[in-house]
């Protein structure tokens, strides 16, 4: 496996994790309660709220991962670090 694949994979994972944490903080700030977990025993969360959270979080995480992967790929292709 070459260095570019390793760096872009790590960047994508880190961006997805950071985006997920950011979404959770924003959700709690806007709604005043924890984001939905999909736990069927949690009767306080409506289906609509669950769908909205899933759609928003999926879109934001996908964007963050794509952006991080592309940025890391461009950075690696510039030759700032040696390729393995």
Buried (B, 14 or more C-beta within 10 A) or exposed (E): EEEBEEBBEEBBEBBBEEBBEBBBEBBEEEEEEEBBEEEEEEEEBEEEBBEEBEEBBEEBBEEBBEBBBEEBBEBBEEEEEEEE
